[in-house]
């Protein structure tokens, strides 16, 4: 119990409590809150007969008690509906459950203290200054000078906790809603987030908390009025039932969230409409990044998103509505609405529409969007049943990257390959093209990389992964690119199918491409898989890396190198001083292979980014059993040596960081990956339980993270 203010000890103060009343009140409220202010006065409670009662104010609750201290009414300050005081002697307060009126003719200053304490409850639990107008609407105190006097009497707020006082707000909201605060959330927002400067509230960080709808209510209530977090990310998270309205409430009120991700969370055509309505109703919306991908929105839901985007006036820069199961009619309507938004057409830089049906109707409006969006840099229309006949009029001066993967490019009667090449001719700024999984034939490939095609004229990054090109197709590709004057990044992953007698020729052509003075290639991704592995055929290429001076990023995962070829790779790093990044997993590397690699790194000072081979590590831990600690020591040495290189080169990269390659999105900055030690520890646990590493959820989630 807080000490009484001096005014309560004044004998002629009619509102002061006697020592007996004070003691009774302490006993009654000791299990509730520390009392900040207490007084007695004549009150009229909910139209009952007027009588003398005790009013007690804590940090979040208001109590009405009888003179023996028994609690008659208790209400949280968030249940306050209205406070009215039009004269110095009278105060009327209305809560959801009850209302009361106080008359204090001989101590009007006490009424101002009550108003001040109630005001202090709001400002201490919701400290963002932008919330003041919301609170002031509940306080009808006239003249205005009296409200200013009451605010001055509010108790000084405690030192603000991390993330703009998020934990204060969260605990208060939990108290209001009758739920238990999660200590992990409070600790993280008070310590981890502010120390790292992390302004992204990501549900994935609390995935082990098994949050229910009741748990989400105070969280979302806190985010509504928070001014620290600028990102709300809910991705691949099983949202509880009725959670979307809570998210909608956040976006209806919050004026600081710039990035909203609600991806692969079970949104549907009904729930997304509610979320869109919230975005439209927020007049202070500052959204620049919106990701609603991988939700079953269908035509109706996508049309609702388009209608909302047409109405909001925020400079949206990133928009992802991929894989939303929308048909050609819904996509055409959505794209038409999007093109009608002058604000978004002036600001949009990245647009991902992959996995939705375009056909003729959608292709026409997509062309309109691309031509109208003056700042559009990247367009993803992968797996969109694109009709390239209607993209011939594509004339964007800003578009730099286009992903048309999973759209068959053939030379048959439809001749989609030539139509695709034609659609690229007017894209003067184009430098990145992805045509993975396009069922390319050798004939189609030769058309794509013909000397007069846009791909050969200006592209710096090309992805032709997963096209089953085989040796002959790759030979044709390498021969066409060997004199390419701008190409710096090439992805040919999972194209090594059907080993032929031209395999050695293909390797020679690859080596010639990497060593070519006319092609400035610096990044190469050449993953294999179970359908096609280079195995020993890769040896000449590995030896060529010893003298290579241009390649800086290399991915050779999935080729079953074994320890013998890993030893050759290790020798590469004893003499090569250009490679900065290596991805090398699923190559059957054992303890001996890791030892050779660690030994080679003693003489290397340039490798600064390394994707640790999680699959090989998991297999080897399962095989070694009790000898696994020796492997972990070697891995720790590898980790430390790469860290040392990174520090010596300015600390730009590190072990487990993802290199920025066109094949996949780069990992967002500011998010730390799992430490190698923790990863290996958990892999050890999975191995000791005799599980298959390839199917273990940890391995699968790790693969997704680093890719």
C-alpha positions, 0 to 999 in steps of 0.5 A: 500500500502506498503511503497516504498523500499529505492531504489525507492527513489533514483533519478538516478534509472530509474526503480523508479516510480515518485510520480504521477505514484505511486499515480495512481498505488495505486488508481488502485490496492487498491481493489486488493492486497497490492503491495510489489514491483513496478518498471517501465521498457521497456517491450515487452509484447506478441510480441507487440511493446516494451514500458515502463510499470509498473510491480507490484508484490503483495502477489499472483498476478503480474500486468502489468500496463501503466504509468497511473496505468491502469491494462493491464494484471493480473496473479496469480503466479500459472499460471507462466509457465517459468521464464528465465534470462540468463543475469543480464540485461534481464528477460523473464516471461511466464504465461498462458495468456501472456508473457513479457520480461524486459530489465534493463541495468542500474538496474540489481539488480531490476531484481533479486528483481523481481525473488526473490519476485516471488520465495517468492510467492511460498515459503510463500503459499506452505511452505513445503520444499519438494515442492522446486524442483517443483517450481525450475523447473519453474525458469531458472536463470543462473548462479545458483549463481544468483538464490541463490542471488534472493532467498535471496532477497525474502520477509520474510515469515509470521509466519506459520499457523496451519497444515503446512500453510494449510489455506495459501495454501487453500486461495491462491488456491481459489484465483487462481481458482476463488472460495470463501474460506470457513471460517470454513475450514480455522478456523478449520485448523488454530486452532482445528486441530493443537491444537488437533494434528489431522493429519486426513483430514476427509470430514465428518467434513465439511459435512454441508458445501455442498461442490461442485466440485469447492469447492473441487478443491482448497482443493485437490490442497492444500492437494497435497503439504501439509506436515501436514496431514497423513490421507485422509478420505472420507467415506459415503460422497456423492462425487460431480461429477468429484471429483475422478480426484481431489483425484487422483491428491492428491495421485499422488503428496502427499508424506505424506498421509499414510492412504487413505479411499474412502469408500461408496462414489460411486466409480465405475470401471472407476473412481477407475482405475484413482485413482489406476493409480495415486497411481502407478505414485507416486514414493514417495507414503508412503501409509500403510492403504487403504480402498476402501470398499462399492463401486461398483467396480465390477470385472473390478474395483477390478482387476485394484486395484490388478494390482496397488497393484502389482506395488506399492512398499509400505509396506501396512498394512491395506487393505479393499476392502469389499462389492465391488460387485466383482464376482468369476473371478474378485476376483481370479485375484485380489487375485493372483495379491495381492499375487504377491506383495512381499512388501505387502505380507511382511507387510499386517496385516489386510485384509477385503474382506467381501461381495465379491464372492470367490467360488472355484476359489477365495477360492484357491487364498485366501488361497495362500494370507493368507499363503504368507502374513507373518504378516497377523493378521486379515482376514475377509471373511464374506459373501464371499460364501467361499468354505472351501474345498479349505481352508484346506491347510490354514497354517498361523503362524501369523493369529490371527483373522478370520471372517467367518460370513454370510457363512452357516455352516451346517451339511447336505450333504455339511457339511460345518461345519466340513470343516470350523473346519478343515480349522482352525486346522493349524492356531496355533496363532488363538485367535479370531473367528466370525461366526455370521449369519451362520445359526448354528444348535445345531448339528453344534454348538456342532461340532464347540465347540468340545474339539478337535476343534481350537475354544476350544483349543486357541480362546480368543474371539468368536462371535456367534451373530445372529444365532437364537440359542434359549434357547437350542442352548445357553444351549449347547454353555454355557455347552461347554464353561464353562471349556474353559481355554482361552475364555475372550470375548463372543458375543451372541447378538440376539440369544434369540428367541422362549422363551421355558420352558428351558429359566430359565435353559439357564439363570442358565447356563449363570450365571454358565459360567460367574462365572466359575473359569475355564473360564476367561470370562471378556467381554460379549455382549448379546443384544436382539431385537424385535424378542427375549428379556429376560425381567424379565428372566434376573433377576437371571443373574443380581443378580449374577453380585453383587458378580461377580469379573471377568466380566469387559465389559457388553452389555445388550441392547434391553431386555426391562428391564423397570424401575423395572429391571433397579433398580436391575441393579442399585443395581449391581453397588452399590456393584460390583467393577469389571465392567468397561464398560456398554452398556444398551440401548433400555430397556424402561428406564424412568426418574425414572430408570435414577434417580435410576442409578444416585443414584447408581453411587454415591457409584460406583468408577469403571464404567469408560466407559458408552454408553449412551442409546440414544434410551431410552433417545429420547423416554423419552424426547418425553414423558416428553415434558416440563419436559425434563430438569429434565431428562437432569439434571439426565443424566448430573449427570450420565455423571459427575460421570462416568467422575470422575471414569475415572479420578480417574482410570487414565482417560483411558475411558469416557462416550460415549467411545466405549469398545473394543469388538470383535463384532465390530471394536473399534473406532479409537483413536484420534477422539472425540465423540459428547458430551453428552450435545450436543447429549441430546440437539439435541434429545430434539429438535427432540422430540419436533418436534414429530418425531419417535426417532427410525427413526430419522437420529440423533439417527441412526447416533449415533447408528452407531457411538457408534457401 
